[in-house]
């Protein structure tokens, strides 16, 4: 009874007790890929820092066979009780005699199944010629090293790792470090790797499979390899090139060389995330590493450069210096996101990725305007709930706040500070406060005072701006999409431009409200500005120049009118035109601005040519149509016509055919504009798309459909597919089955469910669950379900929930089902129904996603009610639809 009570003390704890600290793991794994099982022995050098009868470490879904502990005097102890607790994911070892303070070695023999849920040490299939075979891969972040071997599975408990693998002799075995020895014994070989430097368990990695590879070397002599499916090694060249260049770039930027002798990158056939920064062995889903000039879009190439840069950056920010606990995950992900854009901008300046970074900032702003958001630094109370903070707050708000701080401090001070931080905490763990401390030392600014509200508090401000003569008045409150007002206060670096980018002012808004005198920016000697009317018109006021700050701006009507004129006269940078549209949309959704006035603002963008602005406009069109289908269903076709009208200027300029030597942006924009036009039902574009699809059926390599324009043809095909017209669905299904590239399969999956016909969409959803679609690829299919089939998808998910849970497990992939199927609804009745269904089905890995999705539905329901009250809305839509 006493022992039982003693074990109870370890239940329900977020962290492991700290009376034993691991120093080194000697891990030997034996893989049986035919039986899909593995066994292993781990010997862990530990320091007992407090006399104890218990050793508590992490283990999950492992069978433990033998356990022993040997102290520094050679005395061997066997536990009298071995308790595996599945709920708390711990292995509790109970000893009769207390283990004394000092060094010792804990040994454990264990075995387990190679699971199919893409976590821990898992199996996935690859094709060897015509034969399907198994390979093994690890995915340990955040808390799944414990599924592979018993360990102290927390980021702060860093140790060295010596790994050996028994694998089929014909396969390639990879781990974090280079191979030092291979020994064959018949069909099996034992591969031993060099001992690693100190690192966290979540960064340990193993890959066993059949690959071809290409390699290159950095200027520091680091060997970099890209491992690709057999026969496709040439597809790894682009990623390899980016990796070599970014390793050199970051070594200089951080003034710290890359710390391992090699870096391998591996394309894995089944992978839950996009990529994983394991130390010295980065794993990718195939579409993120393999670039095919014929089948990869311009958008995919750009994303690949950003993703590779992101994972390479982690080798410093995350691997060399690691967050102390998951509360500070943003130190890893926010920084890697920010610096991946910096690196991509250096390597490919013509892509202007910093302007596209605003799309990421918007992702953070959208999520952080929810009541169900969370601070950047978030408490983590259950291991499984860590998964949910790999989200827009940690990545996008985190990176946007870093960019805001960099802009405030200046590039040089910021770079110098990061170099000092990396050096000081190399091979250690750090908290947010440690970074602020280094930045304060280098800059002389009290960073924590300024930044604590941004990282420790949920949300961000909306700054209301009014003008009285030459005085601008600013007032901040917390912005919430639900329209609620909160008294939040932040220290905000505000930037202002007045009538020209030559006239600027910066100040810190440290109080709830403030006044700024801008008379020094008004040049009274300028004859144009002496006339009050001309002065008012020309002196537009743009706050948050280039959207460098993480906040929204609400202008009074007269300032809004001036900005509209500035947009019409093309006086503003693309980033500012983006920001005005993005902020106005958010204010409209929060019912702080009427839908009528927002549609009038959209109309000003008719002659827009900038990619980043048009991409935002298209995004806004999709959302407005979604809400209007509930609010003003009788006018929704006219609203679609208005959206088509807005896009005709770029559509006619770009056409279907790429022009030799055209800009990266033209290629990106053509794809998005054509997809929008077929989605909104533009007859001419739909007919052209269907004609070109027919050509594709006759010749899979037809130049009439490039990688960038195929999506539009697939949408057109599915928008015209229905119960009485099955050929479209069957044709696209055949293209999917015959496709031999991951890029083409991914593209088809994204648009397969875009049919307005419920029966067709049910067929597609069932196909997604079949063996023809890899588990990892479900995320593409779910994001493309048509507006008309929201209810169909919801009904289908409820009927198949148990099967979905069994097939995909309660991990990352499950969050996509909840988010993509629940969020499109726009009524409180639906939100209630969703809450009721999940009341008995909530799991820690989807709890936050579920709450956020339901909140988004209620926000739209409120918006629908507000739009219905607008008297002249339908009249305005009719007028805009008729305006050419």
ABEGO torsion letter per residue (X at the ends): XAAAAAAAAABGBABBBAABBBABBBBBBBBBAAAGBBBBBBBBBBBBABBBABBBBBBBGBBBABBBBBBAAGBBBBBABBBBBAAAGBBBBBBABBBBBEBBBBBBBBBBBBBAAGBEBBBBBBBBEABBBBBBBBBAOAAAAAAABBBBBBAABBBBBBBBBBBBAABBBBBABBBABBBBBEABBBBBBBBBBBBBAAABBBBBBBBBBBBBBBAAGBBBBBBBBBGAAAAAAAAAAAAAAAAAAAAAAAGBBBABABBBBBBBABBABABBABBGBBBBBAAAABBBAAABBAAAAAAAAAAAAAAAAAAABGAABBBABAAAAAAAAAAAAAAAAAAAAAABAAAGAAAAAAAAAAAAAAAAABAABBBABBBBABAAAAAAABBAAAAAAAAAAAAAAAAAAEAAAAAAAAAAAAAAABGBBBBAAAAAAAAAAAAGBBAAAAAAAAAABBEBBBBBBBBBEABBBBBBBBBBAAGBBBABBBBBBBBBBBGBAABBBBBBBABABBBBBAAAABBAABAAAABAAAAAAABBBBBGBGGABBBBBBBBAAAAAAAAAAAAAGABBAAAAAAAAAAAAAAAAAGABBAAAAAAAAAAAAABABAAAAAAAAAAAAAAAAAAAAABAAAAAAAAAAAAAAAAAAAAAAEABBBBGBBAAAAAAAAAAAAAAAAAGBAAAAAAAAAAAAAAAABAABAABBAAAAAAAAAAAAAABBAABAAAAAAAAAAAAABABAAAAAAAAAAAAABABAAAAAAAAAAAABAABBAAAAAAAAAABBAAAAAAAAAAAAAAAAAAAAAAEBBAAAAAAAAAAAAABABAAAAAAAAAAAAAABBAAAAAAAAAAAAAAAAAAAAAAAAAABAAAAAAAAAAAABX
